[in-house]
């Protein structure tokens, strides 16, 4: 039986934890960081859990 390939775009953007939660990066951490406060950039650098509505769709893509 052939295997299904995982969505390469989604696999670069999301990761699955050991317990099965989908984690994503926060926005606003790519460029123009010089004028943003350090407090803000530190807060943005942590991963956050994907909402449950989106998680169902992304689990299919990572499948």
N, C-alpha and C positions, 0 to 999 in steps of 0.2 A: 504494500500500500504506500503511495507517495505521502510525504509529510507536508503539512501546510507551512509556508514560510511566515515568519513574523513580520509585521510592518516595520520596515527599516527606519522610517521617520519617527515612528512612535517609540521604537527601542532606543533611539538616541535621546529622547526627551523625557522618558518616564522610566522608573525602576520599581521593581516589586520587592517589598521587604520580606523577611522570613515568615511573618505572620500573614502575608498576602495583601497588605495595603499597598496602594499605588502612590508613589511619591513623585513630586514635580518640583522644578525650580521656581523661584519667585521671579516676577517681571521686574524691569527697571534696573537690572544689574549687568547690562551688556556694555554700554558706552555712556559718555557724558557723566562720568562718575566724579570728576574733579570738583564740581560745584555742589554735589550732594553731600550732606553731612555724614561723617564717619558713623555716627549712631545709626543712620538709616541704612547705609551700605552693609553694616554688620548684621542688621536685622534681616536684610534681603538675602544674605548669603546662606541662610538656613533653608533646608528643604521643607516642604509642607505637604500634608496629605491631600490627595485629590478628593473632590466632593463625590459623594456616593453616586449621584446621577451620571457624572462623567466617567467614574471608575468602571462602570459596567461596559461602556463603549471601548475604553482603552484596554480592558482585559481581553476583549475579543481580538483587538489588533495585535496584542502581545502574544496571544494564544498559543 
